[in-house]
């Protein structure tokens, strides 16, 4: 029980990496505030945690809405009076399209969710984190950090690069309060996010790249949400007590081929 007695806030907890992380952190003793925008999915996660003997709080909120995120932090404080771990994981792929076809509002929508949403998640959690110290983990991506060959992913890549800069700025700012801030950069992971990606006209401008031996050198296939959750657990635990301001890629060396 590496996280016994601690409280974790997980955004995007209804599915994919967020769901896997919420369940794993709870198994390791954390009380989990599971935040997302789909009540039914959150209820399944919370019920799963409770069924295994854990404690969880469902929070339906839009991470890009300041008022809703401030209220979510308030509800965590009212329920448990503390916060030790923040997994700022929620995000969207958004629209992938050539720059001539990418509408300004589509670009802004992706950045508002992925970058502004991460900022708001951390901003309103910080007063609670400062009381005892803690760990913040942000989900970025290989896109915008080591991979730039996914043509059309301009808004997404910019949002992910911005998350890395945000992480490093806050790692220094919050160090005196014993709050560690790190960012993980997954590659291809078996989740539902790709199904919600809108691609328009990308093939017409795509740079042809072939990987005859496959795009996943280590395992020959995409990673799993559970594998990413194990990295989140490590960064949330005392085993990572001297790690802050660091990006960690979890992609089976995939991005080294595509960079």
C-alpha positions as CSV (number, residue, x, y, z in Angstrom):
1,X,0.0,0.0,0.0
2,X,2.4,2.6,-1.2
3,X,-0.1,5.5,-1.0
4,X,-2.0,4.6,2.2
5,X,-3.7,7.6,3.6
6,X,-3.1,9.9,0.7
7,X,-5.7,11.6,-1.6
8,X,-5.4,11.7,-5.3
9,X,-7.2,13.7,-7.9
10,X,-7.3,12.1,-11.4
11,X,-8.7,13.9,-14.4
12,X,-10.0,12.1,-17.4
13,X,-10.7,9.2,-14.9
14,X,-13.7,7.8,-16.8
15,X,-11.7,5.9,-19.4
16,X,-8.3,4.9,-20.8
17,X,-5.2,6.0,-18.9
18,X,-7.1,8.0,-16.3
19,X,-9.3,5.0,-15.5
20,X,-6.4,2.6,-15.2
21,X,-4.5,5.1,-13.0
22,X,-7.5,5.8,-10.7
23,X,-8.0,2.1,-10.1
24,X,-4.3,1.4,-9.5
25,X,-3.8,4.4,-7.1
26,X,-6.9,3.2,-5.1
27,X,-5.5,-0.3,-4.9
28,X,-2.3,1.2,-3.4
29,X,-4.3,2.9,-0.7
30,X,-5.2,6.3,-2.1
31,X,-8.6,7.9,-1.8
32,X,-9.4,9.0,-5.3
33,X,-11.3,12.0,-6.6
34,X,-12.2,10.8,-10.1
35,X,-12.9,13.7,-12.4
36,X,-14.4,13.6,-15.9
37,X,-17.2,14.9,-18.0
38,X,-19.3,11.7,-18.4
39,X,-21.1,10.8,-15.2
40,X,-21.9,7.2,-16.2
41,X,-18.2,6.3,-16.8
42,X,-17.2,8.0,-13.6
43,X,-19.8,6.0,-11.6
44,X,-18.4,2.7,-13.0
45,X,-14.9,3.7,-11.8
46,X,-16.0,4.9,-8.4
47,X,-18.2,1.8,-7.9
48,X,-15.2,-0.4,-8.9
49,X,-13.0,1.3,-6.3
50,X,-15.6,1.0,-3.6
51,X,-16.2,-2.7,-4.5
52,X,-12.6,-3.4,-3.9
53,X,-12.7,-1.8,-0.5
54,X,-11.4,1.7,-1.5
55,X,-12.9,5.2,-1.3
56,X,-13.6,7.5,-4.2
57,X,-15.5,10.6,-5.1
58,X,-17.0,11.3,-8.6
59,X,-16.5,14.8,-9.9
60,X,-18.2,15.8,-13.1
61,X,-16.5,18.9,-14.5
62,X,-15.0,20.5,-17.6
63,X,-11.3,21.0,-17.0
64,X,-11.3,24.1,-19.2
65,X,-13.8,25.8,-16.9
66,X,-12.2,27.8,-14.1
67,X,-15.3,27.8,-11.9
68,X,-15.9,24.1,-12.2
69,X,-12.3,23.2,-11.5
70,X,-12.2,25.6,-8.5
71,X,-15.4,23.9,-7.2
72,X,-13.8,20.4,-7.7
73,X,-10.9,21.4,-5.5
74,X,-13.3,22.7,-2.9
75,X,-15.2,19.4,-2.9
76,X,-12.0,17.4,-2.4
77,X,-11.1,19.6,0.6
78,X,-14.5,19.3,2.1
79,X,-14.5,15.5,1.7
80,X,-10.9,14.7,2.8
81,X,-9.3,17.9,4.0
82,X,-6.1,17.2,2.0
83,X,-4.7,16.5,-1.4
84,X,-1.4,14.7,-2.1
85,X,-1.4,13.6,-5.7
86,X,-2.7,15.3,-8.9
87,X,-2.8,13.3,-12.1
88,X,-3.6,15.9,-14.8
89,X,-4.5,13.5,-17.5
90,X,-7.6,14.7,-19.3
91,X,-7.2,15.8,-22.9
92,X,-8.4,15.6,-26.5
93,X,-6.7,14.9,-29.8
94,X,-8.9,17.5,-31.4
95,X,-8.8,18.1,-35.1
96,X,-5.8,17.1,-37.2
97,X,-5.7,18.9,-40.5
98,X,-3.4,20.9,-42.8
99,X,-2.8,24.4,-41.4
100,X,-4.8,26.0,-44.3
101,X,-7.8,23.9,-43.3
102,X,-7.5,24.1,-39.5
103,X,-9.9,26.7,-38.2
104,X,-8.8,29.1,-35.6
105,X,-11.5,28.0,-33.2
106,X,-10.4,24.3,-33.6
107,X,-6.8,25.3,-32.8
108,X,-8.0,27.3,-29.7
109,X,-10.3,24.5,-28.6
110,X,-7.6,21.9,-28.4
111,X,-5.2,24.3,-26.5
112,X,-8.0,25.3,-24.2
113,X,-8.7,21.8,-23.2
114,X,-5.2,20.3,-23.1
115,X,-3.1,23.3,-21.9
116,X,-5.4,25.6,-20.2
117,X,-7.2,22.7,-18.6
118,X,-3.9,21.4,-17.2
119,X,-3.1,24.8,-15.9
120,X,-6.5,25.1,-14.2
121,X,-6.3,21.6,-12.7
122,X,-3.0,22.4,-11.0
123,X,-3.8,26.0,-10.1
124,X,-6.7,25.2,-8.0
125,X,-5.1,22.1,-6.5
126,X,-1.9,23.9,-5.4
127,X,-3.2,25.4,-2.1
128,X,-4.1,21.9,-0.9
129,X,-0.8,20.4,-2.2
130,X,1.3,23.0,-0.4
131,X,0.0,21.9,3.0
132,X,2.0,18.7,3.0
133,X,3.8,18.5,-0.3
134,X,2.9,16.1,-2.9
135,X,3.2,15.0,-6.5
136,X,1.8,16.3,-9.8
137,X,1.9,14.2,-12.9
138,X,0.9,15.6,-16.3
139,X,0.0,13.6,-19.3
140,X,1.6,15.0,-22.4
141,X,2.6,12.9,-25.5
142,X,5.5,11.9,-27.7
143,X,3.8,14.4,-30.1
144,X,5.3,17.8,-29.5
145,X,8.2,16.4,-27.6
146,X,10.1,13.8,-29.7
147,X,7.8,13.2,-32.6
148,X,6.8,15.7,-35.2
149,X,6.0,13.5,-38.2
150,X,2.2,13.2,-37.5
151,X,1.2,15.7,-40.1
152,X,-1.8,17.8,-39.2
153,X,-1.4,17.4,-35.4
154,X,-0.3,21.0,-35.1
155,X,-2.8,22.1,-32.3
156,X,-2.3,18.8,-30.4
157,X,1.5,19.0,-30.6
158,X,1.6,22.6,-29.5
159,X,-0.6,21.8,-26.5
160,X,1.6,18.9,-25.5
161,X,4.8,20.9,-25.9
162,X,3.2,23.6,-23.7
163,X,2.5,21.1,-21.0
164,X,6.2,20.2,-20.8
165,X,7.1,23.8,-20.4
166,X,4.4,24.3,-17.8
167,X,5.7,21.3,-15.9
168,X,9.3,22.6,-15.7
169,X,8.2,26.1,-14.7
170,X,6.1,24.7,-11.8
171,X,8.6,22.2,-10.7
172,X,10.9,25.1,-9.7
173,X,8.2,27.3,-8.4
174,X,6.7,24.6,-6.1
175,X,9.9,22.9,-5.0
176,X,10.2,25.0,-1.8
177,X,6.8,23.6,-0.9
178,X,7.9,20.0,-1.5
179,X,5.6,19.6,-4.5
180,X,7.1,17.6,-7.3
181,X,5.9,18.1,-10.8
182,X,6.7,15.7,-13.7
183,X,5.3,15.0,-17.1
184,X,4.8,11.7,-18.9
185,X,4.9,11.3,-22.7
186,X,3.0,8.2,-23.9
187,X,3.3,6.9,-27.4
188,X,0.8,4.7,-29.0
189,X,-1.4,3.3,-26.1
190,X,-4.5,1.2,-26.5
191,X,-7.2,3.7,-25.4
192,X,-10.4,5.2,-26.9
193,X,-8.9,8.7,-27.6
194,X,-7.9,7.9,-31.2
195,X,-11.5,7.1,-32.0
196,X,-12.5,10.7,-31.2
197,X,-9.9,12.3,-33.4
198,X,-11.1,14.2,-36.4
199,X,-8.7,14.0,-39.4
200,X,-9.3,16.2,-42.5
201,X,-7.1,16.2,-45.6
202,X,-4.1,14.9,-43.7
203,X,-3.1,12.3,-46.3
204,X,-2.7,14.9,-49.0
205,X,0.1,16.6,-47.1
206,X,1.6,13.7,-45.1
207,X,5.3,13.0,-45.4
208,X,5.6,9.4,-46.4
209,X,7.5,7.3,-43.8
210,X,7.8,3.6,-43.7
211,X,8.9,1.3,-40.8
212,X,9.3,-2.1,-42.4
213,X,10.1,-3.7,-39.0
214,X,7.1,-2.1,-37.3
215,X,6.6,1.1,-35.4
216,X,6.9,-0.4,-31.9
217,X,10.4,-1.7,-31.4
218,X,10.2,-3.0,-27.8
219,X,7.0,-5.0,-27.8
220,X,5.9,-5.0,-31.4
221,X,2.6,-3.5,-30.4
222,X,1.1,-0.4,-28.7
223,X,1.4,-0.1,-24.9
224,X,-1.5,-0.4,-22.5
225,X,-3.2,2.0,-20.2
226,X,-2.2,-0.2,-17.3
227,X,1.5,0.1,-18.2
228,X,1.2,3.9,-18.1
229,X,-0.7,3.7,-14.8
230,X,2.4,1.9,-13.3
231,X,4.5,4.9,-14.3
232,X,2.0,7.3,-12.7
233,X,2.1,5.2,-9.5
234,X,5.9,5.4,-9.4
235,X,5.9,9.2,-9.8
236,X,3.2,9.5,-7.2
237,X,5.1,7.4,-4.6
238,X,8.0,8.1,-2.3
239,X,10.1,6.0,-4.6
240,X,10.3,9.1,-6.9
241,X,10.9,11.5,-4.0
242,X,13.9,13.2,-5.8
243,X,12.4,13.4,-9.3
244,X,10.9,16.7,-10.4
245,X,10.8,18.8,-13.5
246,X,11.4,15.7,-15.7
247,X,9.6,14.3,-18.8
248,X,9.5,10.6,-19.1
249,X,8.6,8.9,-22.4
250,X,6.7,5.6,-22.2
251,X,6.5,4.4,-25.8
252,X,8.7,1.3,-26.2
253,X,11.2,3.5,-28.1
254,X,8.6,4.3,-30.8
255,X,9.3,8.0,-30.8
256,X,13.0,7.4,-31.6
257,X,12.0,5.9,-34.9
258,X,9.5,8.7,-35.7
259,X,11.4,11.8,-34.4
